[in-house]
Every structure is written in structure tokens, then in C-alpha cells.
């Protein structure tokens, strides 16, 4: 038993890393939980719908229109002329998703649809929130 007791003269030369590992695991869990919440940081109040949601993940361009009529293309604020330039540069076979706030004037949505049709975009989605 005398071999198990450390004397005052001996110093512990090992670092106990268990608390550090616990902290790192908690931080990793916090990051994994909060990361999906950061993907859509646009504050848009979408209208409700009872339509079925497509489960196929596919590449798409996202056009956001907030309640004040500001336009965002892939989360960057742009004006209508810059949007048309972005549409011309984009692959028109890829889906364009329009996220319009429920208070957006219909005229604004119609102008964006007009620009998409003028540039021969056929795959357009109007995104709503499912009830």
C-alpha cells in the first residue's frame, strides 16, 4: 500500500485532459445544433401553403424579396438591373427559387418573373411555408 501513496516530494507530471475533452465535446455539440440555424438569415415572412414539399435536394439560385421590396440574390442585396445581369450569367437550366415576403407588392414579383422569362428560365419555384 505504501507504493500507491504519493509523497509530498513527488510532483505529478501528467496533465489531466478529461475536463478539456468534455468542454470541446460540449462546444462541438453547440456548433452542430446552431449551424443549421445560420443557413437562412433572411428575415422574410413567407405566406402559408398546404402544398407538398419537394424532398429532392437540388442546386438552385435563391431570390429573396423582403416586405419593403428589397431584392437579394443568393443573400446579397442587389437592384433589379443587377438581378437581370445575374440571371444572364446563371445557368438557366438550374431552378430559381423566389422567397417573397407576404407583404411584398405583387408588381415586384411580376417584374422578377418577367426578367426570368425574358432570359428563358423555365424552372421557377415560388417558396411558401408549409402549415
C-alpha distance (Angstrom), angle and dihedral (degrees) to the residues before:
residue distance angle dihedral
X1 . . .
X2 3.73 . .
X3 3.81 88.9 .
X4 3.82 92.8 63.2
X5 3.79 96.5 54.3
X6 3.79 116.3 84.9
X7 3.74 117.2 -140.9
X8 3.76 122.6 -133.3
X9 3.79 89.5 -109.6
X10 3.81 95.1 62.1
X11 3.82 118.0 81.6
X12 3.76 123.3 -150.7
X13 3.79 105.4 -115.6
X14 3.83 97.6 -175.9
X15 3.80 125.2 91.3
X16 3.78 116.5 -135.8
X17 3.83 104.1 -134.7
X18 3.82 97.2 176.3
X19 3.84 94.6 98.0
X20 3.81 90.6 48.4
X21 3.82 91.3 51.3
X22 3.82 89.9 49.7
X23 3.79 91.5 52.1
X24 3.81 92.1 47.4
X25 3.81 91.6 50.7
X26 3.80 91.5 50.5
X27 3.82 90.7 49.3
X28 3.81 90.8 48.7
X29 3.83 91.1 51.4
X30 3.81 91.0 48.8
X31 3.81 90.3 50.4
X32 3.81 93.0 48.3
X33 3.80 91.7 50.2
X34 3.82 96.7 46.3
X35 3.83 99.5 39.3
X36 3.84 95.7 77.1
X37 3.81 89.9 51.2
X38 3.79 90.5 59.8
X39 3.81 96.2 57.8
X40 3.80 96.1 83.3
X41 3.77 109.4 38.7
X42 3.80 96.5 157.9
X43 3.80 112.8 115.4
X44 3.80 99.6 -137.9
X45 3.78 123.8 148.4
X46 3.82 101.9 -143.9
X47 3.81 121.2 -157.1
X48 3.82 118.1 -109.2
X49 3.79 124.2 -106.2
X50 3.78 137.8 175.4
X51 3.80 93.9 -149.3
X52 3.78 120.6 124.0
X53 3.79 118.2 -95.5
X54 3.80 119.6 -122.0
X55 3.79 110.0 -120.0
X56 3.80 96.1 -165.7
X57 3.79 110.7 106.0
X58 3.77 110.1 -141.2
X59 3.75 138.3 162.9
X60 3.77 112.9 -93.9
X61 3.77 144.2 165.1
X62 3.78 114.0 -121.0
X63 3.80 123.3 -143.8
X64 3.81 114.9 -171.2
X65 3.82 124.6 -167.1
X66 3.79 116.4 -173.0
X67 3.81 126.8 -154.4
X68 3.80 91.3 -91.3
X69 3.82 92.3 55.5
X70 3.83 96.8 -106.3
X71 3.80 112.8 151.0
X72 3.81 124.1 -139.7
X73 3.80 124.0 -172.8
X74 3.81 111.2 -160.4
X75 3.83 88.1 -16.9
X76 3.84 95.4 -53.0
X77 3.80 116.6 114.4
X78 3.81 112.8 -120.7
X79 3.80 138.1 158.3
X80 3.81 126.5 -113.4
X81 3.84 94.5 -94.6
X82 3.80 91.9 50.8
X83 3.81 89.0 48.0
X84 3.78 90.4 55.5
X85 3.82 89.6 51.2
X86 3.82 90.3 50.3
X87 3.81 90.6 50.0
X88 3.82 91.2 51.5
X89 3.81 90.6 52.0
X90 3.81 94.0 45.3
X91 3.78 127.8 88.4
X92 3.82 102.8 -97.8
X93 3.82 91.8 -154.9
X94 3.83 89.9 65.9
X95 3.79 117.8 89.3
X96 3.81 119.0 -100.0
X97 3.81 112.7 -149.7
X98 3.80 118.7 -159.1
X99 3.81 116.6 -155.2
X100 3.81 104.7 -170.7
X101 3.78 123.0 179.1
X102 3.78 112.8 -120.0
X103 3.84 89.3 -116.4
X104 3.81 94.5 52.8
X105 3.81 113.1 121.1
X106 3.79 110.0 -109.0
X107 3.80 89.5 -130.8
X108 3.82 89.6 66.9
X109 3.81 92.0 52.2
X110 3.81 91.0 46.0
X111 3.82 91.4 53.5
X112 3.80 91.3 51.7
X113 3.81 90.7 48.3
X114 3.80 88.7 49.6
X115 3.83 91.1 54.0
X116 3.80 90.9 48.1
X117 3.81 92.8 50.0
X118 3.81 92.3 44.7
X119 3.82 88.4 57.5
X120 3.82 92.5 49.3
X121 3.81 96.8 -108.1
X122 3.80 108.2 161.4
X123 3.82 102.7 171.8
X124 3.83 106.7 71.8
X125 3.80 125.8 156.2
X126 3.80 127.0 -166.1
X127 3.80 105.1 -153.2
X128 3.82 122.3 -145.2
X129 3.81 135.3 169.6
X130 3.79 115.7 -99.6
X131 3.81 114.9 -125.8
